[in-house]
Amino acid sequence: MRKLQDWLLAGYIILLPIQFKMGDFGRYAPSDTFLFFILLGSALGVMRLRIKPNTWSFWHLGLIAAFLIATLVGLVRTGRVTQYAVINKDIGLLVLFSAYAVMINAADSWKRIRWILRLLVLSVAIQNVFCVLGFLAVRTMGAQLPFLLSDNTRLNGLLVDPNAYGGLLVMAISVHIVTYFHRQPLVPGFAGALVTITLAMGVLLTYSRSAWIGLFALMLIVMAQGPKAGIRLALLGIVSFYAILQVMGPQYANEMSSLAFRQSQVTDRIELIHKAILMFWQSPLFGIGMGVFWEKYGTIIHNTPVWILTECGVFGFVIFAGFSAWFLLKGIQAYRLVGRTEKALVMGLLASDLVMMGLSMGIEATYQRHWWLVLAMIAASYRLSREKSLFGGICNPARNGRLRHQDTEATNGRLRHQDTEVTNGRLRHQDTEATS
């Protein structure tokens, strides 16, 4: 059944970049169908789904509690609970936590984490190639593909919203590019360069300023690792921009400039945040209630921290901030514990998390499924690094990746003392004492 579970998991990951709009606020994600069958198989006992240690915290339960309290507050304040609050927000959060649990369960080794992330990057990159080609066909040949473009100007892929699609692409670039300049890239060589260029083209065509800021922040992170890597990434970005102008023509640069500086949208977003803050002061402790802002204004706030603060209050905001900080802390701890081979992988996950945090300032990013996949991989990385440190007894990895010293003490038939020094791949000294 492990193979069947892997196939279902692969289907979930491959279909993550696809959503269909249903009604005014509903969206159907085909990936959730595969998630349902995994959960059903686990409930029937034909598939294994276990709670992994060191991957859950008080903040996880706190976030669920904060959303339920906000829903109750909305019921008390308005006298009813909207379908939007129950289905999109509360049930939606439970679906995300279910996906998180499934991903944690699947990522039981570094090899599996690499498989999951490689599949994610490649699936996003391949689908983005077709979306970019569709965009160019619409703009240059008059093709009719309204589901790919927003207002016939901005690429939204198959995620309905250009900002959400831009976030997905930047997240994929983050996971890919940080490993690309190291020994074990997720997608190596010329194929890796093509993945970077095509993903960057997609980000540019979304005209999502939040995604652009995330891409710039990623460049700074890469440059912090090494100036050469940052320069290479910048060159790949320039190639992406040049390729777009070559196809669309030099005159397209003027349209790109006008789309990039959409002052009316900036004004609208500021006005929404202003309205949200005014509503927050009506009930600062527990918020105005889940879905109340949508019910009143017929739109979302487009800023995750402000949305949490407004509808869940200071209580929910503190929980959300602690939840986000927990993953950053565990990612940093994992980075310190792992060996050189895995450091680039963990750094890529941390970069993706930071990019999504930045993106959340321009959209409500909490329900982006790809972000939860990244969070699950961070938690799984921390669990694996901690287990290696505790049960492997590794104290200090030596230079050049060789083990210089290991000290372990246990009783009742376990290893009492072990002192090992390895040089040039040969065992120099080992002293072992065991007791019954």
Secondary structure by P-SEA (a helix, b strand, c coil): caaaaaaaaaaaaaaccbbbbccccbbbbaaaaaaaaaaaaaaaccbbbbbccccccaaaaaaaaaaaaaaaaaaaaccccccccccccaaaaaaaaaaaaaaaaacccaaaaaaaaaaaaaaaaaaaaaaaaaaaaaaccccccccccccccccccccccaaaaaaaaaaaaaaccccccccccccccaaaaaaaaaaaaaaaaaccaaaaaaaaaaaaaaaaacaaaaaaaaaaaaaaaaaaaaaacccaaaaaaaaacaaaaaaaaaaaaaaaaaaaaacccccccccccccccccccccaaaaaaacccaaaaaaaaaaaaaaaaaaaaaaacccccaaaaaaaaaaaaaaaaaaaacccccccaaaaaaaaaaaaaaaaaaaaaaccccccccccccccbbbbbcccccccbbbbbbccccccbbbbbbcc
